[in-house]
Amino acid sequence: MKSPKKYGIKTAVVATAATALFASSVITAQVTNRADAAPSKTKNVILFVGDGMGTAQRNAIRLATVGEKGNLAMDSMPYAGLIHTSSTVPVTDSAASATAYASGVKTYNGAIGMDANKKSVPTIMEYAKEAGKSTGVVTTSQITDATGAAFGAHVEDRSKQSDIALQLLTKSKVDVLLGGGEDFWYPAGNPGKFQDEPAEDPSEKSKGTQGNLVEKAKQLGYNYVSSKTELQNAKNGKLLGLFANEEMFQQKPEGEGDIYNPVVSLKEMTTKAIDTLSKNKNGFFLMVEEEGTDEFAHQNNAKMTIKSGQELDKAVQVAKDFAKKNPDTLVLVLADHETGGFSIEEVNDGDESGDGISKEDGPFAIANSKANFVVDWTTSGHTAVDIPITAMGRNANLFTGIYENTEVFHKLMDSMGLKAKK
């Protein structure tokens, strides 16, 4: 921890109280069962996934951004709930969690679009596509990483990222794909637009196993872009944007080469995706993921965890603005799991705990005040705690209560008036 100054504030109490208030709102909210038919169909769905972002992370992002009395865009929503995150074991990974959200089944960690018996299961985006809607994946991770992959691919092992890319193009035919991961779209020896073995991470280089998938995408009618200017100028239609070798940031411990400065922001990618997908008169389904909230938490890097969460919140505001003008739109913000055993504590030299990267992190200023807080970590991995979901727009009331992660799929299907295949 960096030489904290003592201010004698009660930040831990504040954070705990905020968490209690959130839980209380969940328990007292109207609980709507799947059996309750949605009064009218949701036309557009914008689902935000703050990877690894639990309640404490959301509180820290809030305190650092708008202070104790402020509200983030992701929290200023009329409906809230809590989600159990387990896979076939208590602590999930992103692949199994995203499969639960996208297909409504519990599966083993590492599975993409498959149940526990390695049988392919249809995804919410595939159902939306069948209903005539457009679909999109936006992420600061590789487009083919676990969360985005589970909404449009089916593989036994999440590491098969080139297989996933090919399926996104040719099977689920996702209309808008924006994020990182160029390395998996080009074969070894073909660096694409981003050089192999860059100074910031020499391990990054093209490693695709399915040929030149960027050329494949172009042949299939996708506009391909790799810069902010190209993205802004891209015409309507199918769109593929790859903006980094792998993740759109460098996930390292604080001060050791950690960089969060995507060449295109999550807000900008989200804006373009909504503008493009909303041209479909039948509506769309868009999944937007901020990966930094997970990757930096794995490094117990609270500074960058908070920063990436702030960028997520800017993207959420874009979706909320769209939903206000298009009231048949549903906006959801959730996480796949919590990462790091993140907690918020007061600045207190006598309460230092942990060692190595898991020692206390901070202090961080609370916005609009002279007070500070520190972040404490218990692990560099995932935890099994429940995560919050907030919702606004058409049929948002379906998402109140406390329920399993698989229920998100069923509630989404109900909201859009779609029926799952048996």
MARPA-648334 format. One record per residue (C-alpha): x, y, z. Coordinates in steps of 0.2 Angstrom, whole numbers, padded with zeros to 4 digits, always signed. Layout:
// MARPA-648334
XYZ ...
This chain:
// MARPA-648334
+0000+0000+0000 +0006+0017-0004 +0009+0028+0012 -0009+0031+0016 -0013+0047+0025 -0025+0045+0039 -0041+0055+0038 -0051+0045+0051 -0066+0042+0040 -0079+0028+0041 -0078+0023+0023 -0080+0004+0027 -0096+0008+0036 -0102+0019+0022 -0098+0005+0009 -0106-0008+0021 -0122+0003+0023 -0123+0005+0004 -0122-0014+0001 -0135-0016+0014 -0146-0004+0006 -0144-0012-0011 -0148-0029-0003 -0163-0022+0005 -0170-0015-0011 -0168-0032-0019 -0178-0040-0005 -0192-0028-0005 -0193-0026-0024 -0207-0034-0033 -0202-0051-0038 -0208-0057-0055 -0209-0075-0059 -0205-0082-0077 -0223-0088-0077 -0229-0070-0077 -0230-0065-0095 -0222-0050-0101 -0236-0037-0105 -0227-0032-0121 -0212-0038-0130 -0195-0030-0128 -0189-0025-0145 -0171-0021-0141 -0159-0028-0127 -0143-0021-0122 -0134-0032-0109 -0119-0025-0100 -0107-0037-0092 -0094-0029-0080 -0083-0045-0079 -0078-0049-0061 -0088-0033-0055 -0096-0037-0038 -0106-0026-0027 -0090-0019-0018 -0082-0015-0035 -0098-0005-0040 -0097+0004-0023 -0079+0008-0026 -0082+0015-0043 -0096+0025-0037 -0086+0032-0022 -0072+0037-0033 -0083+0044-0047 -0098+0053-0039 -0095+0051-0020 -0105+0045-0006 -0121+0054-0011 -0120+0051-0030 -0126+0037-0042 -0118+0029-0057 -0127+0027-0073 -0127+0008-0069 -0135+0011-0052 -0148+0024-0057 -0160+0011-0063 -0178+0007-0056 -0175-0012-0054 -0162-0022-0045 -0159-0040-0041 -0145-0052-0035 -0138-0067-0045 -0131-0083-0039 -0115-0087-0050 -0111-0105-0048 -0107-0116-0063 -0107-0135-0060 -0095-0130-0046 -0097-0116-0033 -0084-0104-0041 -0088-0101-0059 -0077-0095-0073 -0082-0083-0087 -0086-0096-0100 -0098-0106-0089 -0106-0090-0082 -0109-0083-0100 -0116-0099-0106 -0128-0099-0091 -0134-0081-0096 -0134-0085-0115 -0142-0102-0115 -0149-0105-0098 -0139-0121-0093 -0127-0124-0079 -0111-0131-0087 -0092-0135-0083 -0079-0121-0082 -0072-0118-0099 -0087-0123-0109 -0094-0111-0122 -0112-0114-0128 -0112-0132-0122 -0121-0140-0107 -0112-0151-0094 -0113-0166-0106 -0104-0156-0120 -0120-0155-0130 -0122-0138-0140 -0136-0127-0133 -0144-0113-0143 -0140-0096-0137 -0150-0080-0134 -0142-0072-0149 -0146-0086-0160 -0165-0086-0155 -0165-0067-0158 -0157-0069-0175 -0171-0082-0179 -0184-0069-0174 -0177-0057-0187 -0166-0046-0175 -0149-0040-0177 -0135-0045-0165 -0119-0038-0158 -0104-0041-0147 -0094-0027-0140 -0079-0030-0128 -0063-0023-0122 -0057-0041-0122 -0054-0052-0137 -0071-0054-0146 -0068-0072-0145 -0064-0073-0126 -0076-0082-0115 -0090-0069-0112 -0093-0064-0130 -0090-0081-0137 -0104-0089-0127 -0117-0079-0135 -0113-0085-0152 -0102-0101-0152 -0101-0119-0147 -0085-0127-0142 -0079-0138-0128 -0064-0127-0123 -0064-0108-0122 -0046-0108-0128 -0051-0112-0146 -0053-0094-0150 -0050-0096-0169 -0064-0109-0170 -0075-0097-0160 -0071-0083-0173 -0076-0094-0187 -0092-0098-0179 -0097-0080-0175 -0095-0076-0194 -0102-0092-0202 -0114-0100-0189 -0122-0087-0178 -0118-0073-0190 -0116-0060-0177 -0119-0043-0186 -0107-0032-0176 -0091-0038-0168 -0080-0025-0160 -0066-0028-0148 -0048-0035-0147 -0041-0052-0151 -0034-0049-0169 -0021-0062-0165 -0034-0076-0167 -0040-0070-0184 -0024-0071-0193 -0012-0086-0195 +0005-0086-0188 +0017-0075-0198 +0003-0063-0203 +0003-0049-0190 -0012-0040-0197 -0014-0022-0193 -0006-0024-0176 +0013-0029-0175 +0018-0046-0167 +0028-0046-0151 +0025-0028-0146 +0036-0020-0133 +0022-0019-0120 +0019-0038-0122 +0031-0048-0132 +0020-0063-0130 +0006-0056-0141 +0007-0062-0159 -0004-0069-0173 -0009-0087-0169 -0025-0091-0179 -0029-0109-0183 -0042-0106-0196 -0034-0096-0209 -0036-0077-0213 -0053-0074-0205 -0052-0056-0208 -0052-0059-0227 -0066-0072-0223 -0076-0059-0215 -0074-0047-0229 -0080-0060-0241 -0095-0063-0231 -0099-0044-0232 -0092-0037-0216 -0084-0020-0216 -0068-0022-0207 -0060-0008-0197 -0045-0007-0185 -0044+0011-0180 -0056+0025-0172 -0057+0035-0188 -0062+0019-0198 -0075+0014-0185 -0083+0032-0185 -0083+0032-0204 -0090+0014-0206 -0106+0012-0216 -0121+0003-0209 -0121-0016-0212 -0111-0030-0205 -0096-0023-0195 -0080-0031-0189 -0068-0021-0179 -0052-0027-0171 -0042-0015-0161 -0028-0024-0152 -0018-0040-0153 -0027-0047-0138 -0036-0037-0124 -0037-0018-0127 -0026-0015-0112 -0011-0022-0102 -0017-0031-0087 -0002-0030-0074 +0000-0025-0056 +0000-0006-0053 +0016+0003-0059 +0022-0013-0068 +0017-0008-0086 -0002-0008-0082 -0011+0002-0096 -0029+0005-0099 -0030+0016-0114 -0040+0007-0128 -0037+0015-0146 -0057+0015-0146 -0066+0017-0130 -0080+0006-0124 -0092+0021-0125 -0087+0024-0143 -0089+0005-0148 -0106+0004-0139 -0112+0020-0148 -0107+0013-0165 -0115-0004-0162 -0131+0004-0156 -0132+0016-0171 -0128+0001-0183 -0140-0012-0175 -0154+0000-0172 -0157+0001-0191 -0166-0016-0190 -0184-0013-0189 -0186-0029-0179 -0174-0024-0166 -0158-0031-0159 -0148-0040-0145 -0132-0032-0140 -0120-0038-0127 -0107-0026-0121 -0092-0032-0109 -0079-0022-0100 -0065-0035-0097 -0054-0023-0087 -0064-0025-0071 -0059-0043-0071 -0041-0044-0078 -0035-0029-0066 -0044-0037-0051 -0034-0053-0055 -0019-0043-0053 -0026-0035-0037 -0024-0018-0046 -0038-0007-0039 -0033+0009-0048 -0036+0001-0065 -0051-0009-0059 -0060+0007-0054 -0054+0016-0070 -0061+0002-0081 -0077+0002-0072 -0079+0021-0075 -0077+0018-0093 -0091+0004-0092 -0102+0017-0084 -0100+0029-0098 -0105+0016-0110 -0120+0012-0100 -0126+0030-0101 -0125+0029-0120 -0138+0014-0119 -0149+0023-0106 -0150+0038-0117 -0155+0027-0132 -0168+0018-0121 -0176+0034-0116 -0179+0038-0134 -0184+0020-0138 -0195+0014-0123 -0196-0004-0130 -0178-0006-0126 -0172-0016-0111 -0155-0011-0103 -0147-0023-0090 -0130-0022-0080 -0123-0037-0072 -0107-0047-0069 -0102-0065-0073 -0094-0067-0056 -0084-0057-0043 -0065-0057-0044 -0053-0053-0030 -0063-0054-0014 -0063-0035-0016 -0068-0025+0000 -0068-0007+0004 -0060-0001+0021 -0055+0015+0030 -0038+0021+0029 -0030+0014+0044 -0011+0009+0046 -0015-0003+0060 -0027-0013+0049 -0015-0018+0035 -0018-0036+0029 -0012-0047+0015 +0004-0048+0007 +0011-0048-0011 -0001-0042-0023 -0015-0045-0011 -0010-0031+0001 -0021-0016+0003 -0022-0004-0011 -0024+0014-0011 -0029+0026-0004 -0042+0033-0016 -0051+0049-0015 -0070+0049-0012 -0076+0061-0025 -0084+0078-0018 -0076+0076-0001 -0059+0076+0008 -0061+0058+0013 -0052+0042+0006 -0054+0024+0006 -0042+0009+0003 -0046-0008-0006 -0042-0024+0002 -0041-0041-0007 -0043-0059-0002 -0038-0068-0018 -0032-0066-0036 -0045-0077-0042 -0064-0078-0043 -0076-0079-0028 -0093-0087-0026 -0103-0072-0020 -0119-0066-0027 -0118-0051-0040 -0130-0037-0042 -0140-0034-0058 -0149-0017-0062 -0162-0015-0075 -0172-0002-0084 -0184-0001-0099 -0196-0013-0106 -0200-0028-0095 -0186-0023-0083 -0197-0028-0068 -0194-0046-0073 -0176-0045-0066 -0180-0041-0048 -0177-0054-0034 -0163-0067-0030 -0161-0081-0043 -0149-0092-0052 -0138-0086-0066 -0148-0097-0078 -0164-0087-0075 -0156-0072-0084 -0158-0082-0100 -0176-0087-0097 -0181-0069-0091 -0173-0062-0107 -0183-0074-0118 -0199-0070-0109 -0196-0052-0111 -0193-0054-0130 -0208-0066-0132 -0197-0080-0138 -0199-0098-0134 -0184-0110-0131 -0182-0126-0140 -0184-0142-0129 
